[in-house]
Amino acid sequence: MPRPSASQPASRKRARAENRPVAPNPAPPNPANDMAMPKVLVIDDDHLVRRTISRILQSGGYEVALAEDGAKGVAKFRAERPDLVITDIIMPEQEGIETIIQLLRDNPSARIIAVSGGGRLGSMDFLTVANRLGAAATLRKPFEPAELLGCVARALAPA
């Protein structure tokens, strides 16, 4: 008969000594199970970029929704109410600046991260414009996964 270790509770030691079945140790409470994962909506016209950002976010514990342009992104935002939106700036159909304006018109407290690989309006950088419109943060492509996750964590942090 196996000997109970000193770290086992007395009731478990008695059950083993009396050759009775022992219930497994209960799992410790996991606070992450009690809280919903934050949902992030990723809007980007490039399928590979959407998929890459999605994988990075999922590895960081986030739930992800995807849209391939600003118009579809705004519709998904209205339907799903994500905690954060990451939007590209340069896209066909509806570009990111217009998307940011619509999202903030729908919900002035929306948290938005604007991403772009470049582009200027005269002497004005699109990411600077996004920031002035109310984006919580901006990221210039390409970026590292840790950069993205850090930016997302900061954008979702309580104000």
Contact map, one row per residue, 1 for C-alpha under 8 A:
111000000000000010000000000000000000000000000000000000000000000000000000000000000000000000000000000000000000000000000000000000000000000000000000000000000000000
111100000000000100000000000000000000000000000000000000000000000000000000000000000000000000000000000000000000000000000000000000000000000000000000000000000000000
111110000000000100000000000000000000000000000000000000000000000000000000000000000000000000000000000000000000000000000000000000000000000000000000000000000000000
011111010001100100000000000000000000000000000000000000000000000000000000000000000000000000000000000000000000000000000000000000000000000000000000000000000000000
001111110000100000000000000000000000000000000000000000000000000000000000000000000000000000000000000000000000000000000000000000000000000000000000000000000000000
000111111000000000000000000000000000000000000000000000000000000000000000000000000000000000000000000000000000000000000000000000000000000000000000000000000000000
000011111000000000000000000000000000000000000000000000000000000000000000000000000000000000000000000000000000000000000000000000000000000000000000000000000000000
000111111101100000000000000000000000000000000000000000000000000000000000000000000000000000000000000000000000000000000000000000000000000000000000000000000000000
000001111111100000000000000000000000000000000000000000000000000000000000000000000000000000000000000000000000000000000000000000000000000000000000000000000000000
000000011111110000000000000000000000000000000000000000000000000000000000000000000000000000000000000000000000000000000000000000000000000000000000000000000000000
000000001111111000000000000000000000000000000000000000000000000000000000000000000000000000000000000000000000000000000000000000000000000000000000000000000000000
000100011111111100000100000000000000000000000000000000000000000000000000000000000000000000000000000000000000000000000000000000000000000000000000000000000000000
000110011111111110000000000000000000000000000000000000000000000000000000000000000000000000000000000000000000000000000000000000000000000000000000000000000000000
000000000111111111000000000000000000000000000000000000000000000000000000000000000000000000000000000000000000000000000000000000000000000000000000000000000000000
000000000011111111111100000000000000000000000000000000000000000000000000000000000000000000000000000000000000000000000000000000000000000000000000000000000000000
011100000001111111111100000000000000000000000000000000000000000000000000000000000000000000000000000000000000000000000000000000000000000000000000000000000000000
100000000000111111110000000000000000000000000000000000000000000000000000000000000000000000000000000000000000000000000000000000000000000000000000000000000000000
000000000000011111110000000000000000000000000000000000000000000000000000000000000000000000000000000000000000000000000000000000000000000000000000000000000000000
000000000000001111111000000000000000000000000000000000000000000000000000000000000000000000000000000000000000000000000000000000000000000000000000000000000000000
000000000000001111111100000000000000000000000000000000000000000000000000000000000000000000000000000000000000000000000000000000000000000000000000000000000000000
000000000000001100111110000000000000000000000000000000000000000000000000000000000000000000000000000000000000000000000000000000000000000000000000000000000000000
000000000001001100011111000000000000000000000000000000000000000000000000000000000000000000000000000000000000000000000000000000000000000000000000000000000000000
000000000000000000001111100000000000000000000000000000000000000000000000000000000000000000000000000000000000000000000000000000000000000000000000000000000000000
000000000000000000000111110000000000000000000000000000000000000000000000000000000000000000000000000000000000000000000000000000000000000000000000000000000000000
000000000000000000000011111000000000000000000000000000000000000000000000000000000000000000000000000000000000000000000000000000000000000000000000000000000000000
000000000000000000000001111100000000000000000000000000000000000000000000000000000000000000000000000000000000000000000000000000000000000000000000000000000000000
000000000000000000000000111110000000000000000000000000000000000000000000000000000000000000000000000000000000000000000000000000000000000000000000000000000000000
000000000000000000000000011111000000000000000000000000000000000000000000000000000000000000000000000000000000000000000000000000000000000000000000000000000000000
000000000000000000000000001111100000000000000000000000000000000000000000000000000000000000000000000000000000000000000000000000000000000000000000000000000000000
000000000000000000000000000111111100000000000000000000000000000000000000000000000000000000000000000000000000000000000000000000000000000000000000000000000000000
000000000000000000000000000011111110000000000000000000000000000000000000000000000000000000000000000000000000000000000000000000000000000000000000000000000000000
000000000000000000000000000001111111000000000000000000000000000000000000000000000000000000000000000000000000000000000000000000000000000000000000000000000000000
000000000000000000000000000001111111000000000000000000000000000000000000000000000000000000000000000000000000000000000000000000000000000000000000000000000000000
000000000000000000000000000001111111000000000000000000000000000000000000000000000000000000000000000000000000000000000000000000000000000000000000000000000000000
000000000000000000000000000000111111100000000000000000000000000000000000000000000000000000000000000000000000000000000000000000000000000000000000000000000000000
000000000000000000000000000000011111110000000000000000000000000000000000000000000000000000000000000000000000000000000000000000000000000000000000000000000000000
000000000000000000000000000000000011111000000000000000000000111000000000000000000000000000000000000000000000000000000000000000000000000000000000000000000000000
000000000000000000000000000000000001111100000000000000000000011000000000000000000111000000000000000000000000000000000000000000000000000000000000000000000000000
000000000000000000000000000000000000111110000000000000000000011110000000000000000111000000000000000000000000000000000000000000000000000000000000000000000000000
000000000000000000000000000000000000011111000000000000000000011110000000000000000111110000000000000000000000000000000000000000000000000000000000000000000000000
000000000000000000000000000000000000001111100000000000000000000111100000100010000101110000000000000000000000000000000000000000000000000000000000000000000000000
000000000000000000000000000000000000000111110000010011000000000111100000100000000000111000000000000000000000000000000000000000000000000000000000000000000000000
000000000000000000000000000000000000000011111000010000000000000001111100100000000000111100000000000000000000000000000000000000000000000000000000000000000000000
000000000000000000000000000000000000000001111110110000000000000000111100000000000000001100100000000000000000000000000000000000000000000000000000000000000000000
000000000000000000000000000000000000000000111110010000000000000000111000000000000000000100110000000000000000000000000000000000000000000000000000000000000000000
000000000000000000000000000000000000000000011111110000000000000000010000000000000000000000000000000000000000000000000000000000000000000000000000000000000000000
000000000000000000000000000000000000000000011111111000000000000000010000000000000000000000000000000000000000000000000000000000000000000000000000000000000000000
000000000000000000000000000000000000000000000111111100000000000000000000000000000000000000000000000000000000000000000000000000000000000000000000000000000000000
000000000000000000000000000000000000000000010111111110000000000000000000000000000000000000000000000000000000000000000000000000000000000000000000000000000000000
000000000000000000000000000000000000000001111111111111000000000001010000000000000000000000000000000000000000000000000000000000000000000000000000000000000000000
000000000000000000000000000000000000000000000011111111100000000000000000000000000000000000000000000000000000000000000000000000000000000000000000000000000000000
000000000000000000000000000000000000000000000001111111110000000000000000000000000000000000000000000000000000000000000000000000000000000000000000000000000000000
000000000000000000000000000000000000000001000000111111111000000000000000000000000000000000000000000000000000000000000000000000000000000000000000000000000000000
000000000000000000000000000000000000000001000000011111111100000101000000000000000000000000000000000000000000000000000000000000000000000000000000000000000000000
000000000000000000000000000000000000000000000000001111111110000000000000000000000000000000000000000000000000000000000000000000000000000000000000000000000000000
000000000000000000000000000000000000000000000000000111111111000000000000000000000000000000000000000000000000000000000000000000000000000000000000100010000000000
000000000000000000000000000000000000000000000000000011111111111100000000000000000000000000000000000000000000000000000000000000000000000000000000000010000000000
000000000000000000000000000000000000000000000000000001111111111100000000000000000000000000000000000000000000000000000000000000000000000000000000000000000000000
000000000000000000000000000000000000000000000000000000111111110000000000000000000000000000000000000000000000000000000000000000000000000000000000000000000000000
000000000000000000000000000000000000000000000000000000011111110000000000000000000000000000000000000000000000000000000000000000000000000000000000000010000000000
000000000000000000000000000000000000100000000000000000001111111000000000000000000000000000000000000000000000000000000000000000000000000000000000000000000000000
000000000000000000000000000000000000111100000000000000001111111100000000000000000000000000000000000000000000000000000000000000000000000000000000000000000000000
000000000000000000000000000000000000111100000000000000001100111110000000000000000000000000000000000000000000000000000000000000000000000000000000000000000000000
000000000000000000000000000000000000001111000000000001001100011111000000000000000000000000000000000000000000000000000000000000000000000000000000000000000000000
000000000000000000000000000000000000001111000000000000000000001111100000000000000000000000000000000000000000000000000000000000000000000000000000000000000000000
000000000000000000000000000000000000000011100000010001000000000111110000100000000000000000000000000000000000000000000000000000000000000000000000000000000000000
000000000000000000000000000000000000000011111000000000000000000011111101100100000000000000000000000000000000000000000000000000000000000000000000000000000000000
000000000000000000000000000000000000000000111110010000000000000001111101100000000000000000000000000000000000000000000000000000000000000000000000000000000000000
000000000000000000000000000000000000000000111000000000000000000000111111100000000000000000111110000000000000000000000000000000000000000000000000000000000000000
000000000000000000000000000000000000000000110000000000000000000000111111110000000000001000101111011000000000000000000000000000000000000000000000000000000000000
000000000000000000000000000000000000000000000000000000000000000000001111111000000000000000001100001000000000000000000000000000000000000000000000000000000000000
000000000000000000000000000000000000000000000000000000000000000000111111111100000000000000000000000000000000000000000000000000000000000000000000000000000000000
000000000000000000000000000000000000000011100000000000000000000001111111111110000000000000000000001000000000000000000000000000000000000000000000000000000000000
000000000000000000000000000000000000000000000000000000000000000000000111111111000000000000000000001001100000000000000000000000000000000000000000000000000000000
000000000000000000000000000000000000000000000000000000000000000000000011111111100000000000000000000000000000000000000000000000000000000000000000000000000000000
000000000000000000000000000000000000000000000000000000000000000000100001111111111000000000000000000000000000000000000000000000000000000000000000000000000000000
000000000000000000000000000000000000000010000000000000000000000000000000111111111100000000000000000000100000000000000000000000000000000000000000000000000000000
000000000000000000000000000000000000000000000000000000000000000000000000011111111000000000000000000000000100000000000000000000000000000000000000000000000000000
000000000000000000000000000000000000000000000000000000000000000000000000001111111000000000000000000000000000000000000000000000000000000000000000000000000000000
000000000000000000000000000000000000000000000000000000000000000000000000000111111100000000000000000000000000000000000000000000000000000000000000000000000000000
000000000000000000000000000000000000000000000000000000000000000000000000000111111110000000000000000000000000000000000000000000000000000000000000000000000000000
000000000000000000000000000000000000011110000000000000000000000000000000000010011111100000000000000000000000000000000000000000000000000000000000000000000000000
000000000000000000000000000000000000011100000000000000000000000000000000000000001111100000000000000000000000011000000000000000000000000000000000000000000001000
000000000000000000000000000000000000011110000000000000000000000000000000000000000111110000000000000000000000011110000000000000000000000000000000000000010011000
000000000000000000000000000000000000000111100000000000000000000000000000000000000111111000000000000000000000011110000000000000000000000000000000000000000000000
000000000000000000000000000000000000000111100000000000000000000000000000000000000001111100000000000000000000000111100000000000000000000000000000000000000000000
000000000000000000000000000000000000000001110000000000000000000000000100000000000000111110000001000000000000000111100000000000000000000000000000000000000000000
000000000000000000000000000000000000000000111000000000000000000000000000000000000000011111100011000000000000000001110000000000000000000000000000000000000000000
000000000000000000000000000000000000000000000000000000000000000000000000000000000000001111100011100000000000000001110000000001100000000000000000000000000000000
000000000000000000000000000000000000000000000000000000000000000000000000000000000000000111110011000000000000000000010010000000000000000000000000000000000000000
000000000000000000000000000000000000000000011000000000000000000000001100000000000000000111111111000000000000000000000000000000000000000000000000000000000000000
000000000000000000000000000000000000000000001000000000000000000000001000000000000000000001111110000000000000000000000000000000000000000000000000000000000000000
000000000000000000000000000000000000000000000000000000000000000000001110000000000000000000111110000000000000000000000000000000000000000000000000000000000000000
000000000000000000000000000000000000000000000000000000000000000000001110000000000000000000111111011000000000000000000000000000000000000000000000000000000000000
000000000000000000000000000000000000000000000000000000000000000000001100000000000000000111111111111000000000000000000000000000000000000000000000000000000000000
000000000000000000000000000000000000000000000000000000000000000000000100000000000000001111100111111100000000000001000000000000000000000000000000000000000000000
000000000000000000000000000000000000000000000000000000000000000000000000000000000000000010000011111110000000000000000000000001001100000000000000000000000000000
000000000000000000000000000000000000000000000000000000000000000000000100000000000000000000000111111111000000000000000000000000000000000000000000000000000000000
000000000000000000000000000000000000000000000000000000000000000000000110110000000000000000000111111111100000000000000000000000000000000000000000000000000000000
000000000000000000000000000000000000000000000000000000000000000000000000000000000000000000000001111111110000000100000000000000000100111000000000000000000000000
000000000000000000000000000000000000000000000000000000000000000000000000000000000000000000000000111111111000000000000000000000000000100000000000000000000000000
000000000000000000000000000000000000000000000000000000000000000000000000010000000000000000000000011111111100000000000000000000000000000000000000000000000000000
000000000000000000000000000000000000000000000000000000000000000000000000010010000000000000000000001111111111010000000000000000000000000000000000000000000000000
000000000000000000000000000000000000000000000000000000000000000000000000000000000000000000000000000111111111110000000000000000000000010000000000000000000000000
000000000000000000000000000000000000000000000000000000000000000000000000000000000000000000000000000011111111000000000000000000000000000000000000000000000000000
000000000000000000000000000000000000000000000000000000000000000000000000000001000000000000000000000001111111000000000000000000000000000000000000000000000000000
000000000000000000000000000000000000000000000000000000000000000000000000000000000000000000000000000000111111110000000000000000000000000000000000000000000000000
000000000000000000000000000000000000000000000000000000000000000000000000000000000000000000000000000000111111110000000000000000000000000000000000000000000000000
000000000000000000000000000000000000000000000000000000000000000000000000000000000000000000000000000000010011111000000000000000000000000000000000000000000000000
000000000000000000000000000000000000000000000000000000000000000000000000000000000011100000000000000000110011111100000000000000000000000000000000000000000000000
000000000000000000000000000000000000000000000000000000000000000000000000000000000011100000000000000000000000111110000000000000000000001100000000000000000011000
000000000000000000000000000000000000000000000000000000000000000000000000000000000001111000000000000100000000011111000000000000000000011110000000000000000010000
000000000000000000000000000000000000000000000000000000000000000000000000000000000001111000000000000000000000001111100000000000000000001111100000000000010010000
000000000000000000000000000000000000000000000000000000000000000000000000000000000000011110000001000000000000000111110000000000100110001011100000000000000000000
000000000000000000000000000000000000000000000000000000000000000000000000000000000000011110000000000000000000000011111000000000100000000001111000000000000000000
000000000000000000000000000000000000000000000000000000000000000000000000000000000000000111000000000000000000000001111110000001100000000000111000000000000000000
000000000000000000000000000000000000000000000000000000000000000000000000000000000000000000000000000000000000000000111110000000000000000000011100000000000000000
000000000000000000000000000000000000000000000000000000000000000000000000000000000000000000000000000000000000000000011111000011000000000000011000000000000000000
000000000000000000000000000000000000000000000000000000000000000000000000000000000000000001000000000000000000000000011111100011000000000000000000000000000000000
000000000000000000000000000000000000000000000000000000000000000000000000000000000000000000000000000000000000000000000111111111000000000000000000000000000000000
000000000000000000000000000000000000000000000000000000000000000000000000000000000000000000000000000000000000000000000011111111000000000000000000000000000000000
000000000000000000000000000000000000000000000000000000000000000000000000000000000000000000000000000000000000000000000001111100000000000000000000000000000000000
000000000000000000000000000000000000000000000000000000000000000000000000000000000000000000000000000000000000000000000001111110000000000000000000000000000000000
000000000000000000000000000000000000000000000000000000000000000000000000000000000000000000000000000000000000000000000001111111011000000000000000000000000000000
000000000000000000000000000000000000000000000000000000000000000000000000000000000000000000000000000000000000000000000111101111111000000000000000000000000000000
000000000000000000000000000000000000000000000000000000000000000000000000000000000000000010000000100000000000000000010111100111111100000000000000000000000000000
000000000000000000000000000000000000000000000000000000000000000000000000000000000000000010000000000000000000000001110000000011111110000001110000000000000000000
000000000000000000000000000000000000000000000000000000000000000000000000000000000000000000000000000000000000000000000000000111111111000000000000000000000000000
000000000000000000000000000000000000000000000000000000000000000000000000000000000000000000000000100000000000000000000000000111111111100000000000000000000000000
000000000000000000000000000000000000000000000000000000000000000000000000000000000000000000000000100100000000000001000000000001111111111001000000000000000000000
000000000000000000000000000000000000000000000000000000000000000000000000000000000000000000000000000000000000000001000000000000111111111111000000000000000000000
000000000000000000000000000000000000000000000000000000000000000000000000000000000000000000000000000000000000000000000000000000011111111000000000000000000000000
000000000000000000000000000000000000000000000000000000000000000000000000000000000000000000000000000110000000000000000000000000001111111000000000000000000000000
000000000000000000000000000000000000000000000000000000000000000000000000000000000000000000000000000100010000000100000000000000000111111100000000000000000000000
000000000000000000000000000000000000000000000000000000000000000000000000000000000000000000000000000100000000001111000000000000000111111111000000000000000000000
000000000000000000000000000000000000000000000000000000000000000000000000000000000000000000000000000000000000001110000000000000000010011111000000000000000010000
000000000000000000000000000000000000000000000000000000000000000000000000000000000000000000000000000000000000000111000000000000000010001111100000000000100010000
000000000000000000000000000000000000000000000000000000000000000000000000000000000000000000000000000000000000000011100000000000100110001111110000000000000000000
000000000000000000000000000000000000000000000000000000000000000000000000000000000000000000000000000000000000000011110000000000100000000011111010000100000000000
000000000000000000000000000000000000000000000000000000000000000000000000000000000000000000000000000000000000000000111100000000100000000001111110000000000000000
000000000000000000000000000000000000000000000000000000000000000000000000000000000000000000000000000000000000000000111100000000000000000000111110000000000000000
000000000000000000000000000000000000000000000000000000000000000000000000000000000000000000000000000000000000000000001000000000000000000000011111000000000000000
000000000000000000000000000000000000000000000000000000000000000000000000000000000000000000000000000000000000000000000000000000000000000000111111101100000000000
000000000000000000000000000000000000000000000000000000000000000000000000000000000000000000000000000000000000000000000000000000000000000000000111111100000000000
000000000000000000000000000000000000000000000000000000010000000000000000000000000000000000000000000000000000000000000000000000000000000000000011111110000000000
000000000000000000000000000000000000000000000000000000000000000000000000000000000000000000000000000000000000000000000000000000000000000000000001111111000000000
000000000000000000000000000000000000000000000000000000000000000000000000000000000000000000000000000000000000000000000000000000000000000000000011111111100000000
000000000000000000000000000000000000000000000000000000000000000000000000000000000000000000000000000000000000000000000000000000000000000000100011111111110000000
000000000000000000000000000000000000000000000000000000011001000000000000000000000000000000000000000000000000000000000000000000000000000000000000111111111000000
000000000000000000000000000000000000000000000000000000000000000000000000000000000000000000000000000000000000000000000000000000000000000000000000011111111100000
000000000000000000000000000000000000000000000000000000000000000000000000000000000000000000000000000000000000000000000000000000000000000010000000001111111110000
000000000000000000000000000000000000000000000000000000000000000000000000000000000001000000000000000000000000000010000000000000000000000000000000000111111111000
000000000000000000000000000000000000000000000000000000000000000000000000000000000000000000000000000000000000000000000000000000000000000000000000000011111111100
000000000000000000000000000000000000000000000000000000000000000000000000000000000000000000000000000000000000000000000000000000000000000000000000000001111111100
000000000000000000000000000000000000000000000000000000000000000000000000000000000001000000000000000000000000001110000000000000000000000110000000000000111111100
000000000000000000000000000000000000000000000000000000000000000000000000000000000011000000000000000000000000001000000000000000000000000000000000000000011111110
000000000000000000000000000000000000000000000000000000000000000000000000000000000000000000000000000000000000000000000000000000000000000000000000000000001111111
000000000000000000000000000000000000000000000000000000000000000000000000000000000000000000000000000000000000000000000000000000000000000000000000000000000001111
000000000000000000000000000000000000000000000000000000000000000000000000000000000000000000000000000000000000000000000000000000000000000000000000000000000000111
